[in-house]
Amino acid sequence: MAVPKKKTSKGKRNQRHAVWKAKANVAAAKALSLGKSILTGRAQGFVYPVTEDEAED
């Protein structure tokens, strides 16, 4: 089993956690932006399947 050689400092741990949280915020903002653009009909480069039943409505 792999074991770390030295104890990781609190600063390094907190920095890693902050980067992880920041990535989540960026991903959430992109998802919200994409959702808004799809709802307004301005989506560029995003393809989603539309069934024939939905197209007729």
Secondary structure as a PSIPRED ss2 file (coil, helix, strand):
# PSIPRED VFORMAT (PSIPRED V4.0)

   1 M C   1.000  0.000  0.000
   2 A C   1.000  0.000  0.000
   3 V C   1.000  0.000  0.000
   4 P C   1.000  0.000  0.000
   5 K C   1.000  0.000  0.000
   6 K C   1.000  0.000  0.000
   7 K C   1.000  0.000  0.000
   8 T C   1.000  0.000  0.000
   9 S C   1.000  0.000  0.000
  10 K H   0.000  1.000  0.000
  11 G H   0.000  1.000  0.000
  12 K H   0.000  1.000  0.000
  13 R H   0.000  1.000  0.000
  14 N H   0.000  1.000  0.000
  15 Q H   0.000  1.000  0.000
  16 R H   0.000  1.000  0.000
  17 H H   0.000  1.000  0.000
  18 A H   0.000  1.000  0.000
  19 V H   0.000  1.000  0.000
  20 W H   0.000  1.000  0.000
  21 K H   0.000  1.000  0.000
  22 A H   0.000  1.000  0.000
  23 K H   0.000  1.000  0.000
  24 A H   0.000  1.000  0.000
  25 N H   0.000  1.000  0.000
  26 V H   0.000  1.000  0.000
  27 A H   0.000  1.000  0.000
  28 A H   0.000  1.000  0.000
  29 A H   0.000  1.000  0.000
  30 K H   0.000  1.000  0.000
  31 A H   0.000  1.000  0.000
  32 L H   0.000  1.000  0.000
  33 S H   0.000  1.000  0.000
  34 L H   0.000  1.000  0.000
  35 G H   0.000  1.000  0.000
  36 K H   0.000  1.000  0.000
  37 S H   0.000  1.000  0.000
  38 I H   0.000  1.000  0.000
  39 L H   0.000  1.000  0.000
  40 T H   0.000  1.000  0.000
  41 G C   1.000  0.000  0.000
  42 R C   1.000  0.000  0.000
  43 A C   1.000  0.000  0.000
  44 Q C   1.000  0.000  0.000
  45 G C   1.000  0.000  0.000
  46 F C   1.000  0.000  0.000
  47 V C   1.000  0.000  0.000
  48 Y C   1.000  0.000  0.000
  49 P C   1.000  0.000  0.000
  50 V C   1.000  0.000  0.000
  51 T C   1.000  0.000  0.000
  52 E H   0.000  1.000  0.000
  53 D H   0.000  1.000  0.000
  54 E H   0.000  1.000  0.000
  55 A H   0.000  1.000  0.000
  56 E H   0.000  1.000  0.000
  57 D C   1.000  0.000  0.000
